[in-house]
Amino acid sequence: MKVLVVGGGGREHALCWAISASALCDKLYCAPGNAGIAAVAECVPVAAEDIDGQVKLAKEKDIDFVVVGPEVPLVLGLVDKLEAAGIPAFGPSAAAAALEGSKGFTKDMCAKYDIPTAAYGRFTAVAPALEFLQQQKLPIVVKADGLAAGKGVVIAESMDQAEAAVREMLSGSFGEAGASLVIEEFLNGEEASFFALVDGKTALPLASAQDHKRVGDGDTGLNTGGMGAYSPAPVVTEAMAARVMREIIEPTVAAMTDMGRPFKGVLFAGLMIDNGVPKLLEYNTRFGDPECQVLMTRLKSDLLPALMAARDGTLSHVDLRWRDETALTVVMAAKGYPGAYDKGSEIRGLDAANAMPDAHVFHAGTASKDGKILATGGRVLAVTAAGATAAEAQTKAYAAVDKIDWPGGFCRRDIGWRAIKR
């Protein structure tokens, strides 16, 4: 069968890498793809957000199945358009993707259906938001309601910082994403990422992971789209996974059906776990990036039939197997990220890094020009390795990182510290 993966980041490279190994996949396309994806798929220069262009491409190439990677085309309704054109697609409808597209929608759903989450308020004007702030304890979390590329969240340590975040978001600095905002209580505990495939009624738990959001070592500095991750997350024990399914994932699946927005795709729950009690921080409606890279590294089963079953409503017949190892990925980003950064610097040593034991380099923001690999984005590479323990996986991943010659890039040197400290 012919498969199209939509997107061009590290997550999509990991998905293409896994799907290309499927016995069901005869031909794989990726749009727009990147320099690394080009090794396993035919890349076509159609932007992920170009909904009509993606549908046109799928028709022209006679695609049998589409896997939508990023959140923006999901929220814009790409899956709806593909299905209307008779092209089967993996991912939620636009109505179901509201779980990621609107933090306020998700908070209201949690309140209505008793899904554990932080206390909150929703606002579209500055004055009532500031009045609400005065009644809250610090630290406090201020979130843009819509999609903000992982950067629309401020954890305010002071009231001045919280008020500034409210004014900035509602001033239009985040565009439509900040037309409304959510102010919620700060939750203490340990963060974890929990994934489940969903077919509208059945939810199949996947592996857990833990992301490193802050740009600097020791979890310092600005929030980013993610500077590294590992799987499994030790805090998500078998008992905890069962509790998350029972108290958070399954009630969400039922709630979405009840609201006339049945969810199909992957539910990515950002959790805070404190004293053995999980609460939902937020939902994403796609695989995480860089979490997808470690999940695909650990997955033993064929990914493609599972994605097709989620679309077809037959997940109850699927059983996925996972490697017992730990997988760990280190994101290499352009200097300056998450602020302003230069593009176009050359990256060398990728073949040497890929040749390291149990290591693989997933590309995110790269392009190939005149035989050279150039950096084109903020987060550029995800250097991933597997090992018997988190410490071993970390050692292997950084050994591969050190083979890469890229003066224009940087990475954190402590990915996995929490698991290793355990």
Stockholm file with secondary structure:
# STOCKHOLM 1.0

chainA/1-422         MKVLVVGGGGREHALCWAISASALCDKLYCAPGNAGIAAVAECVPVAAEDIDGQVKLAKEKDIDFVVVGPEVPLVLGLVDKLEAAGIPAFGPSAAAAALEGSKGFTKDMCAKYDIPTAAYGRFTAVAPALEFLQQQKLPIVVKADGLAAGKGVVIAESMDQAEAAVREMLSGSFGEAGASLVIEEFLNGEEASFFALVDGKTALPLASAQDHKRVGDGDTGLNTGGMGAYSPAPVVTEAMAARVMREIIEPTVAAMTDMGRPFKGVLFAGLMIDNGVPKLLEYNTRFGDPECQVLMTRLKSDLLPALMAARDGTLSHVDLRWRDETALTVVMAAKGYPGAYDKGSEIRGLDAANAMPDAHVFHAGTASKDGKILATGGRVLAVTAAGATAAEAQTKAYAAVDKIDWPGGFCRRDIGWRAIKR
#=GR chainA/1-422 SS CEEEEEECSHHHHHHHHHHTTCTTCSEEEEEECCTTGGGTSEECCCCTTCHHHHHHHHHHTTCSEEEECSHHHHHTTHHHHHHHTTCCEESCCTTTTHHHHCHHHHHHHHHHHTCCBCCEEEESSHHHHHHHHTTSCSSEEEEESSCCTTCCEEEESSHHHHHHHHHHIIIIITGGGGSSEEEEECCCSEEEEEEEEEESSCEEEEEEEEECCEEETTTEEEECSCSEEEESCTTSCHHHHHHHIIIIIHHHHHHHHHTTCCCEEEEEEEEEEETTEEEEEEEESSCCTTHHHHHHHHBCSCHHHHHHHHHHTCGGGCCCCBCSSEEEEEEEEETTTTSCCCCCCEEBCHHHHHTSTTEEEEESSEEEETTEEEECSSEEEEEEEEESSHHHHHHHHHHHHTTCBCTTEECCSCTTHHHHHC
#=GC SS_cons         CEEEEEECSHHHHHHHHHHTTCTTCSEEEEEECCTTGGGTSEECCCCTTCHHHHHHHHHHTTCSEEEECSHHHHHTTHHHHHHHTTCCEESCCTTTTHHHHCHHHHHHHHHHHTCCBCCEEEESSHHHHHHHHTTSCSSEEEEESSCCTTCCEEEESSHHHHHHHHHHIIIIITGGGGSSEEEEECCCSEEEEEEEEEESSCEEEEEEEEECCEEETTTEEEECSCSEEEESCTTSCHHHHHHHIIIIIHHHHHHHHHTTCCCEEEEEEEEEEETTEEEEEEEESSCCTTHHHHHHHHBCSCHHHHHHHHHHTCGGGCCCCBCSSEEEEEEEEETTTTSCCCCCCEEBCHHHHHTSTTEEEEESSEEEETTEEEECSSEEEEEEEEESSHHHHHHHHHHHHTTCBCTTEECCSCTTHHHHHC
//
